[in-house]
């Protein structure tokens, strides 16, 4: 009998050919923040994944932290994404757009009028070569830069963030996506609000857990009202310390609260990202089981999964879909390689970000 990992799955009405997801990965190959023909070719090559979750696509110019990432706020960007979704669908695949606002993980050169990035508070990102924005330098070359210290969003500005995500969800559907994923993980804006160390607000978005989670839940509710719960997923990263996100007591309890709240909304899925902080898994299997029980719906897990662990976690019902990121870079035929237990090619890290076809669409399939 075929392992569950390779069997079809009904994702809230979206038919998936298997239970393998391609995790979102920034590739920074879209000058002008518009998806192009090369983008469509890249995703077409990988459309054997049961579900593709696109690279993070900012919902506004303010939401950018990296150059050359395709956005979702303009008509031109919608038109750029349409051939991408058509290419995936032509190969029998399904694709959700990951909607993104980086918050404080940005640089003034990327912000409208060169302003400060925004966040829940004013705490800057600590200097660390692993916590950098990706920018155009003054001489036109690409490179990393330390994030500009942020300003706190005014209370009156916060509903504008919600509106940007609602509009981007509508745009994604117009571009032909099967749904959207709110990026609430990896130290970006929603996590900056959820974390009580980066969020020192005294308004309705700060203080209690319910207040700190308000922005995320309000945004989910707005997107659900606009495009339907079955078209909305959320990505979360419990115990994350990436991009200088401070540890805090009650982290897992906070995410189990979110699990219950999101479960009540009957979404398409929740996508958990295990960031393997300091080389150790950030998510124990005990926590995964508790989250799955509290949420009650489809759970996707990403983060250094092996073939063997993905097979076991899906077979045991601890997760429903297994997401792979970097393995999809060098293995456009990853699903076939996993199913037939074929050795995986290793991607070239030097070509992860920026450039053209090399390291993007020139990896061969297994013979």
N, C-alpha and C positions, 0 to 999 in steps of 0.2 A: 504493500500500500504506500502511495506517495505521502511523504511527510507533509504535515499541515502547512509548513512554511511555503510549499510550492503549490498549494491548492488555492482555488479562487476564494474571494472574500467579498461580502456585501458591506461596503462602507457607507452606511446610512443612505442606501439607494444608488451609490456609485459602484458599479461592478469592477472589481479588481481581478486581474488574471492570476495573481499570486499574493502572498503576504509579505513581500519584500518592498520596502520603500527606499527611494533615493533621498537621502537627507539634504537639506539646503546647504549650499556651499557658495560663498562669494568667489567669483572668478575675475571680476574687474576688467571685462573686455567689451564694454559698451560706452564708447565716447558719446557724450551728450545725454547720457542716462536713458538711452533708448535701446531696447532689444533689437537685434538685427538678424540677418540671414545666417550668420555664423552661430548665433545663439540657438536658432531653430535647428540647425544641423547637430549641434551638441546634444540637445535634449532628444531629438529624434533617435540618435544613436543609442540612447539609454532608456528608450520607451518600453523595453521589456520588463522594467520594474513594475510591480503592481500599482504603485503610486509614486509619482515624482512630486516632491515638494521643491518649488523653485528656490533659487538663490534669494536671499533677502532683497525685497524691493521696497525702497522708501516710499512712504505715503505723502511726503512733502519734501521740498528742498531743505527745510529745517531738520528733517529726519535723517539726513545723510551723514555718514562718518567716513566714507570711502569713495574715492573717485571712480567713475566709469562703471557704476552699478545701475542696472535698469530700474527706473522708477515706475510709479503707478498713479501719478497725479494729473497727467495731461493727456489730451486727445492724441498727441503724437506718440506718447508712450503706450497707450492702449493699442494703437495701430501697429506699433512695433512688436507687441506681445502676440497679436492675433496669429501670425504665421507660426509662432512657437507652439501655441496650443493646438493649432491645426496639424502640425507635424507629429506631435505626440499622439493625437487622436487617430491619425492616419495609420499609425503603427499599432493601434489597439490599446494604447496606454491611457492613463488618467493623470491629471496634473492639478495641484493646488498651488496658489501663489502665496508665498510667505510675505506678509505685510510687516513693515519694519520702521521703527523710529529708534535711533541709537541713543537719544538723550545726550548725556554728558560725554559720550565717546565720539566726539566730533572735534573739528578744528574751525577756527574763525574763517579761514579761507574757503570753507565749504558752506558757510552759513549765509543766508540772505543779508546783503549789505555788510558782510564781514562782522556780524554780531557774535555775541557769546552763544555757545550751545545752551540748551535748556535741560533742566533736570528737576527732580523733586526738591532738592536743596542746592546748596552752594559748595558742597564738599568736592574738591577736585580729584581727579584720578591721580594716584601716586605715580611718580616717575618710575617706569619699568619698561624695558624693551619689548615686553610681551603685551603691553597695553598702549597701543599706538593707533592713531588715525592714519589713513592712507591718502596722500594729497599730491597736488601738482606744486612743485617748488617754483620759486620765482623765475628760474631759468627754463621752466617748461618740463623739466624731468619729473618723473614720479618718485615718490619716496615716503617714508614714514615721518610722522610728526607727533609730538606729545599733544594730547587733547588740550584744548583751551579750557581754562577753568569756567565752569558753568554758572549761569544765574538760575534762581528758582523761578519756575513758572508762577505767575500770578494766579490766584484762584479763578479769576475771570477768564484766563487763557485756557484752562484745562478742558472745558467743553470743546474748544477748537481742535484739540488733539483727537477727541472722540469723533468729531465731524470729519477730520482728515481720514481716519480709518474707515468710517462708514462710506465715504466717497470712494476710497480706494477699493473697498470690497465691491461696490457697484461697478467700478471701472474694470476690475478683474473679471467679473461675469461678462461684461461687454466684450472683453478680449478673448473670451472662450474658455476660461479656466473652469474646472469642475467645482472649485471651492477656494477658500482662502484659509491661511493659517496666521493667526496673530502671534507675532514673535514676542513672547513674554519671558524670554530666557537670556542667559549668557551676559548678564550685566548691563543690558540695554534699558530703555526708559521705564518699562513696566516693572522690571525688577528693582530699579532705582527707587520707585515709589513703594514697592512691597517691603524692601529692606529697612528696618527701623534705624539703622545707622546712617544710611545715605538720605533717609527721609526724616527730617527733623521739623516737619511742618506742624502748625497748630490749627490749621483749618480742617475742613471736612475730608481732606485727602491725607491727613497725617494723624499720628498718635496711635489709636487702636488698630488692631489687625483689620477689622472691618473697614476702617477708613483708608488704610494703606492699600487695601485690595480694591477700593472703589473704582479707581481709574480703569483697571483691567476689566472688571465686571461690567462697568458702564459701557465700555467699548465693545465688549462681546455682545451685550444686549442691543446696542445700536446696529451692529453688523447683522445679528440675527434678525432684527426687525426689517432690515433692508433686503437681505438675500436668503434668509431661511436658516434655521439651526443646522440642517443637514449639510449645509455648504460651509460651515465654520468649524475650524479646528484651532487649538491653542498649543503653543510650545512653551514648556516650563523647564527650569533647571534647578531642582531642589539641591541644597547644599553647595551651590555654585560659589566659587571664589574668583572666577575669571574676571579680568578687567577691574581688579581692585575692589571686588564686592566683599565687604566685611562679613565674617561669620557672626551669627547671633543666636542666642538661646531661643528655642522654639521654632527653628527653621522648618523642620519636618511637619510640625503641628500646623504651621501656616499653610503649607502645601496640601495637607489633608483637608484643611478648611476649604481651600480652592477646589480640591477634588469634589467635595460635596456640593459646593455651589455650582460648579460647571456641570456636574452630573445632573443636577436638577434642570439644566437648560437643554439637555438632550442634544448635545453637539455631535458633529461627525466623529471627533476624536480629541484626545489629549496626547501630545507628543512630548515625552520626557527625554531630556538630554542629560546623559551622564558625562560630566566634564572630567572625570577621573582626576580630581584635584590632587596635586602633588604625587601623581603616579598611582594613586589609590582610587578605586571606584567610589564615587560620591553617593551612589544609590545601592543600598543593600537589597538583597532579594526579599527580606522581611518588609522593607519599606515598599518595594514594588507591589507586593501582595496587598499591603494595607492600602496603598493608593488605588489599586485596581478595585478593591472591595468598596472603598469610599466613593469612587467615581462611578463605577457600574457600567461604563460604556467602553468603546474601543480605546485601547492604550497602545501607543507606538513607543518603542524604546530605541534611542540612538546612543552611540558612544562606545567605540572600540569593541564592537561585537565580533566574535568569531563565528564561523559557520556552525560549529558544534553548540555554542551557547545559544545562538539564535534558534536553532532547531529545537533545543530542549525547552527554552522559555516559551516558545509558541506551542509546542506539544503539551506542555504542562498548564497552559492557560494563564501563565503569569503575565504575559503580554499577548497582544493580538497580531501586531505587525512588527517586524524587525527592520530598522532603518540603518543603512550603511552610507557613509559619506565618502571619505577619501578612497576606499576601494573602487567606487564608481568612476573616479577620475581616470585611472589607467585601465579599467576593465569595463568598457561599454556593454559587454555581454556578461556582466556580473551574475545575473540570475542563472544563466546556463552554466557558468563556471561553478557556482555554488551547488546547483542541482546535480552536476556530474562530478563534483569534487575535483575540479581542475585547479591547478596551482594559479595563484593570482599574480598578475603583473604589478610592479611597484611604481607608483607615480613619481615624477620628477618634481620635487618641491620648488625648484627654481622657476618653474613655469606655472605655479598655482595662480598667481595674480598678474593681470595685465598681459599684453602681447597679442598674438594672433592665433593661427591654427596650431602651432607647435605646443605640445603639452595640453591641448584642448580637444581637438577632434582628430588627431593623428595616431591615437593608440589603436592597435589592431585587435580584432577578436581572436579568440583561441582557434587554432587550426584543428 
